[in-house]
Amino acid sequence: MRTKTLLLSAVALAAGILSSQAQSNVYSANVVGYVSRTLYANTNDLTAPTFAFVANHLDTGNNVLSNLLQALPINSRVLKWNPGTATFNTYTRSALFGGWSPSGSVTQTLNLGEAALVKLNSGNTTGFTNTFVGEVFQSTEGSFTNVLLPGFTACSFPVPMSGVLVSNLLVGLNQALPATPSGSRLQKWNETTHAGYITFTRNLLPAGWSPSVPTVNPGEGFFIFNAGSTNRLWVINFTVQ
């Protein structure tokens, strides 16, 4: 999977405020950037469909399909997991209904922390690169919490992190998914074979996961399976250094 990530404009504004008691400087750091996400050619949708599990890590202030994925080729599809029915809801890039069908699909979100499978139009031989642009969430705005329902939740990091999950992101997920009861896991779509998911099971060793500590690339979503019977809260804190 090929992705490109860039953070720009680390400090957007600095202003001094004078009061009758004291003088201090107030800084507002708005970090913006982009993530380019490769979507795969779908030459034979009937016998060998190809998917990408896509995440949006950057806040535009209006994180709906008609804003984030409006450039997709016509007849491409976005599949969002519905935990209530344990099935995917399908939204199709269309020439009608404001660009998406069924009617009303334009208001469907791909917010920070969410993820969806994306499949390009049948017969697509070239693939497509979608670029997400927006602001990076930082913990100066408060912690980010992803609610992990019993069963499957389609989710992602709210920030464009990559590599082995060894930071507080992994610590937070370990706390949200204790090793007991057994069976909790992270599942990534295999974007090499397109034949199923790669599974990482939450346990005590090694490093809390087997067969290895999972890695996640920028722009990539995944499933978390919560083997417990109650919601688990995955709390994430992040600050651009």
Secondary structure, 3 states (H helix, E strand, C coil): CCEEEEEECCCCEEEEEECCCCEEEEEECCCEEEEEEEECCECCCCCCCCCEEEECCEECCCCEHHHHCCCCCCCCEEEEEECCCCEEEEEEECCCHHHEECCCHHHCECCCCCEEEEECCCCECCCEEEEEEEEECCHHHCCEEEEECCEEEEECCCCCCCCECCCHHHHHHHHHCCCCCCCCEEEEECCCCCCCEEEEEECCCCCCEECCCCECCCCECEEEEECCCCCEEEEECCCCC
